[in-house]
Structures are given as structure tokens and as C-alpha cells.
Amino acid sequence: MSLKRQVIQIHRFLRRCVLAGLLLGAVLSEASGQSIDIFSGVELHFKDLDFKRQYDVLINLTPGFKWDMGNHWQLSGQVIVPVFNQYGEDFSGIRPNNLAVSKQLKTGPFYWKATAGLFSHNRYGIDLKTFVPVTEWLAFEAQAGYLGQLFTWPFWYIGKPDRFAGTVGGDIYLKRWNAQLRGVAGWYLYQDYGFEAEAMRHFNHTTVSVYANWNNLTRFDAGFRVVVMIPPYHRKARVVNFRPASNFRLSYTVMFHPYSNVMYKTDPEENERDGWFDRDLLEWGSHTMAPDFIIEGKEVEE
């Protein structure tokens, strides 16, 4: 695809996003307790596998939206827009990365999040997450999904739901140091199995972690992750909000294994710092710290 054609496609897509956002804003303007966020982030990918040059680089824009429909119902969507690509034709097309509806709730000590729709890694299906705080420092977690394949680039393909993926594990939060220890074992997206241990340190607007994992196919690996929450940190509550993505996430691994210990994402802004649940529903771990974003005029849901 030529650069000129790519720029034209990007321009058309962004223009349609703005028009769609304005239309949704007009529809929602009279709806009490509802809001929509229209945002975009940047993905940076690089790998050192080509002898012709030191690094292959892929840069994507990730425009999307989140519609907060009240009572912890949410509709989300996201599209990947390549702007610089040395990864090849398979990564050159504009393609959806998320279109899903989710519901969060609490029953007894259990927190639940159910999601259905299109997820990352070209998957669609249903997903169920649960989190169980036992004490202020100990909690258990689990995730399970029933999935099918869905490709829109470089070809169209929709497969039958025939794949299960899931994880189960526990978390320890050390409030004095704002540190979190997490360990999970799972049957992962590409039908491999293994486990991962991660140690996180939460700072003001930033989380840094180191991790190590084992997989039945690729054996041992390790690396680090950095999650940076993106300003502005003070925002006003509006029916339609235009903003940057909530976070930028950098992940580094010693060995490049793109098909081991991989789980799909059901939320376009999912990250290790925030976890799976809204902080006004679940107050545990990093959610006990001062919030990254202060939204003036927003009513807190019970």
C-alpha cells in the first residue's frame, strides 16, 4: 500500500470518528449519567530479527471510544491504524481491535466482569473475569474465555468458537511500599500452558514491574513492563469527552516469543496498573492510592 493511499485512509477514518462522536454526543446529551470518551493512543513495536537492519519498527495509532451507559455497563471500540510499518503486509491494514459490551458487578465477596464481542488478537467470543479480595493484602483472580477467530486484514475470515483460554492466580499487595506481587497459571490463547510471576511497584501515575514466566513450548523467559498514565490528570465531566488514551504501556522480553503466555484483551485501555475493574467498584491494590485522574462533576456509582 502506497504512503499516499495510507494517509488518505487515515484521514477518512479519523474524520468519520469525529462525526460519529459528535452524533453520539447529540444523542446522549439528554441522557442522565451517561458519557462517551473518544480517545487515541500510540503503539510502538520493534524487533531485532532481521539481519538487514538493526530493528524492524511498527507504529500504530489506536483511536477508540468508550460509552459509559451507567450502572457499570460499557460499550467500547477501537481500531488499529498503521502509520509506519516495517513488519510486512500483514500489519499494513486499518483493522478493528475491539468492539465489545461489558458489565461489572459485585456479589458477596466476588467481583465479576462479563464481556462479549470482538477482542484483541483477532478473537471474538465471551469472557468472564472474577476477583476475590480476601484481606487488604491478599486476593485471588481468574479469567476464562470461549473464543473464535475473526480476521479483517489481510483477508476476511470468521471461524467457529472452538477455543478456550483461561488463567487463575493470586495477588499480594504491600500497601506500605505500594508494591504488588502477582502469580498466575493458565491455558493461553494459542493453546500453550504455563505460568508467570510478576513484581510491580506503583508510583505516582506510573507502574514498573519485572516478570518471569515458563511455557511448555518456549520454556523460561523474563522481562519488564512500564505503564505510564497519560495527562491531563484533571478533567471535567462532559457527555462527550475527547482525550488521549489513558495509558502508554511498554513491554520488553528477553526472548521474542509472540505465541506463548499470551492472553487477549477485552478493553482497549486494559493494563496491569488499573486491573480489570473500575476503581469506584473495587477498592483494592493500586485503587487505594490517590486516583490518576480527577474528574470534576462526576457522580460516583454505587
For each residue, the residues with C-beta under 8 A, 3 or more apart:
1: 5 6 89 92 93
2: 5 6
3: 6 7
4: 7 8
5: 1 2 8 9
6: 1 2 3 9 10 82 83 92
7: 3 4 10 11
8: 4 5 11 12
9: 5 6 12 13 94
10: 6 7 13 14 61 81 83 94
11: 7 8 14 15
12: 8 9 15 16
13: 9 10 16 17 63 79 81 94
14: 10 11 17 18 63
15: 11 12 18 19
16: 12 13 19 20
17: 13 14 20 21 38 63 65
18: 14 15 21 22 38
19: 15 16 22 23
20: 16 17 23 24 65
21: 17 18 24 25 36 38 65 240 242
22: 18 19 25 26 240
23: 19 20 26 27
24: 20 21 27 28 36 65 67 240
25: 21 22 28 29 36 239 240
26: 22 23 29
27: 23 24 31
28: 24 25 31 34 35 36 67 239 240
29: 25 26 239
30:
31: 27 28 34 239
32:
33: 70 299
34: 28 31 67 68 69 70 239
35: 28 67 68 237 238 239 240 241
36: 21 24 25 28 65 66 67 68 239 240 241
37: 65 66 68 241 243
38: 17 18 21 63 64 65 240 241 242 243
39: 63 64 65 66 242 243 244 245 246 269
40: 61 62 63 64 244 245
41: 61 62 230 244 245 247 248 269
42: 59 60 61 62 245 248
43: 58 59 60 61 62 80
44: 57 58 59 250
45: 57 58 59 60 87
46: 55 56 57 58
47: 50 55 56 87 256
48: 54 55 56
49: 56 256
50: 47 53 56
51:
52:
53: 50 56 86
54: 48
55: 46 47 48
56: 46 47 48 49 50 53 86 87
57: 44 45 46 84 86
58: 43 44 45 46 82 84 85 86 87 91
59: 42 43 44 45 82 83 84 85
60: 42 43 45 80 81 82 83
61: 10 40 41 42 43 80 81 83
62: 40 41 42 43 78 79 80 81 97 245 268
63: 13 14 17 38 39 40 78 79 81
64: 38 39 40 76 77 78 79 97 98 245 268 269
65: 17 20 21 24 36 37 38 39 76 77 78
66: 36 37 39 74 75 76 268 269
67: 24 28 34 35 36 74 75 76
68: 34 35 36 37 73 74
69: 34 73 74 75
70: 33 34 73 301
71: 301
72: 103 104 105 278 281 301
73: 68 69 70 101 102 103
74: 66 67 68 69 101 102 103 104
75: 66 67 69 100 101
76: 64 65 66 67 98 99 100 101 102 267 268
77: 64 65 96 98 99 100 268
78: 62 63 64 65 96 97 98 99 268
79: 13 62 63 64 94 95 96 97
80: 43 60 61 62 94 95 96 97
81: 10 13 60 61 62 63 94
82: 6 58 59 60 85 91 92 93 94
83: 6 10 59 60 61
84: 57 58 59
85: 58 59 82 88 91 92
86: 53 56 57 58
87: 45 47 56 58 90 91
88: 85 91 92
89: 1 92 154
90: 87 153 154
91: 58 82 85 87 88
92: 1 6 82 85 88 89 153 154
93: 1 82 152 153 154
94: 9 10 13 79 80 81 82 153
95: 79 80 152 153
96: 77 78 79 80 99 118 152
97: 62 64 78 79 80 118 120 268
98: 64 76 77 78 117 118 119 120 265 266 267 268
99: 76 77 78 96 117 118
100: 75 76 77 115 116 117 118 119 266 267
101: 73 74 75 76 115 116 117
102: 73 74 76 113 114 115 116 266 267
103: 72 73 74 113 114 115
104: 72 74 111 112 113 277 278 281
105: 72 111 112
106: 110 111 112 281 282
107: 110 112
108:
109: 132 133 134
110: 106 107 130 131 132
111: 104 105 106 130 131 132 133 277 281 282
112: 104 105 106 107 128 129 130
113: 102 103 104 128 129 130 276 277
114: 102 103 126 127 128 129
115: 100 101 102 103 119 126 127 128 129 266 267
116: 100 101 102 125 126 127
117: 98 99 100 101 124 266
118: 96 97 98 99 100 123 124 150
119: 98 100 115 123 124 125 127 145 147 264 265 266
120: 97 98 123 264 265 266
121: 189 262 264 265
122: 149 150 151
123: 118 119 120 145 147 148 149 150 163 189 264
124: 117 118 119 147 148 149 150 158 161
125: 116 119 145 146 147 148 161
126: 114 115 116 145 146
127: 114 115 116 119 143 144 145 264 266
128: 112 113 114 115 143 144 145
129: 112 113 114 115 141 142 143 276
130: 110 111 112 113 141 142 143
131: 110 111 139 140 141 275 276 277 282 284
132: 109 110 111 139 140 141
133: 109 111 136 138 139 282 284
134: 109 138 139 140
135: 138
136: 133 173 175 284 288
137: 172 173 174 175
138: 133 134 135 170 171 172 173
139: 131 132 133 134 170 171 173 284 285
140: 131 132 134 168 169 170 171
141: 129 130 131 132 167 168 169 170 171 184
142: 129 130 166 167 168 169
143: 127 128 129 130 166 167 168 263 276
144: 127 128 164 165 166
145: 119 123 125 126 127 128 164 165 166 264
146: 125 126 161 163 164
147: 119 123 124 125 161 163 164 165 189 264
148: 123 124 125 158 159 160 161 162 163
149: 122 123 124 157 158 159 163
150: 118 122 123 124 157 158 159
151: 122 155 156 157 158
152: 93 95 96 156
153: 90 92 93 94 95
154: 89 90 92 93
155: 151
156: 151 152
157: 149 150 151
158: 124 148 149 150 151
159: 148 149 150 162
160: 148
161: 124 125 146 147 148
162: 148 159
163: 123 146 147 148 149 189 191
164: 144 145 146 147 187
165: 144 145 147 186 187 188 189 263 264
166: 142 143 144 145 186 187
167: 141 142 143 184 185 186 187 188 263
168: 140 141 142 143 184 185 186
169: 140 141 142 182 183 184 185 186
170: 138 139 140 141 182 183
171: 138 139 140 141 180 181 182 285
172: 137 138 180 181 182
173: 136 137 138 139 179 180 284 285
174: 137 177 178 179 180 181
175: 136 137 178 288
176:
177: 174 201
178: 174 175 201 202 203 286 289
179: 173 174 199 200 201 202
180: 171 172 173 174 199 200 201 202 285 286
181: 171 172 174 197 198 199 200
182: 169 170 171 172 197 198 199 200
183: 169 170 195 196 197 198
184: 141 167 168 169 195 196
185: 167 168 169 193 194 195
186: 165 166 167 168 169 193 194 195 261 263
187: 164 165 166 167 191 192 193
188: 165 167 191 192 193 194 215 260 261 262 263
189: 121 123 147 163 165 262 263 264
190: 259 260 262
191: 163 187 188
192: 187 188 215 216 217 218 259 260 261
193: 185 186 187 188 215 216
194: 185 186 188 213 214 215 216 260 261
195: 183 184 185 186 213 214
196: 183 184 211 212 213 214 261
197: 181 182 183 211 212 213
198: 181 182 183 209 210 211 225 272
199: 179 180 181 182 209 210 211
200: 179 180 181 182 207 208 209 272 273
201: 177 178 179 180 207 208 209
202: 178 179 180 206 207 273 286 289
203: 178 206 207 208
204: 290
205: 228 229 231 233 292
206: 202 203 226 227 228 229
207: 200 201 202 203 225 226 227 271 272 273 286
208: 200 201 203 224 225 226
209: 198 199 200 201 224 225 226 272
210: 198 199 222 223 224
211: 196 197 198 199 222 223 224 225
212: 196 197 220 221 222
213: 194 195 196 197 220 221 222 260 261
214: 194 195 196 219 220 221
215: 188 192 193 194 218 219 221 257 260 261
216: 192 193 194
217: 192 257 259 260
218: 192 215 221 255 257 260
219: 214 215
220: 212 213 214
221: 212 213 214 215 218 253 254 255 257 260 261
222: 210 211 212 213 253 254
223: 210 211 251 252 253 254
224: 208 209 210 211 251 252
225: 198 207 208 209 211 249 250 251 252 272
226: 206 207 208 209 249 250
227: 206 207 247 248 249 250 271 272 273
228: 205 206 247 248 249 250
229: 205 206 233 246 247 273 292 293
230: 41 244 245 246 247 248
231: 205
232: 235 243
233: 205 229 292 293 294
234: 293 294 296
235: 232 241 243 293 294 295 296
236: 295 296 297
237: 35 295 296 297 298
238: 35 241
239: 25 28 29 31 34 35 36
240: 21 22 24 25 28 35 36 38
241: 35 36 37 38 235 238
242: 21 38 39
243: 37 38 39 232 235
244: 39 40 41 230
245: 39 40 41 42 62 64 230 248 268 269
246: 39 229 230 269 271 274 292 293
247: 41 227 228 229 230 269 271 273 274
248: 41 42 227 228 230 245
249: 225 226 227 228 271 272
250: 44 225 226 227 228
251: 223 224 225
252: 223 224 225
253: 221 222 223 256 257
254: 221 222 223
255: 218 221
256: 47 49 253
257: 215 217 218 221 253 260 261
258: 262
259: 190 192 217 262
260: 188 190 192 194 213 215 217 218 221 257
261: 186 188 192 194 196 213 215 221 257
262: 121 188 189 190 258 259
263: 143 165 167 186 188 189
264: 119 120 121 123 127 145 147 165 189
265: 98 119 120 121 268 270
266: 98 100 102 115 117 119 120 127 270
267: 76 98 100 102 115 270 276
268: 62 64 66 76 77 78 97 98 245 265
269: 39 41 64 66 245 246 247 274
270: 265 266 267 274 276
271: 207 227 246 247 249 274
272: 198 200 207 209 225 227 249 275
273: 200 202 207 227 229 247 286
274: 246 247 269 270 271 279 286
275: 131 272 282 285 286 287
276: 113 129 131 143 267 270
277: 104 111 113 131 281 282
278: 72 104 281 282 301
279: 274 282 283 287 291
280: 300 301
281: 72 104 106 111 277 278 301
282: 106 111 131 133 275 277 278 279 287
283: 279 287 288
284: 131 133 136 139 173 287 288
285: 139 171 173 180 275 288
286: 178 180 202 207 273 274 275 289
287: 275 279 282 283 284
288: 136 175 283 284 285
289: 178 202 286
290: 204
291: 279 294
292: 205 229 233 246
293: 229 233 234 235 246
294: 233 234 235 291
295: 235 236 237 298
296: 234 235 236 237
297: 236 237
298: 237 295
299: 33
300: 280
301: 70 71 72 278 280 281
302:
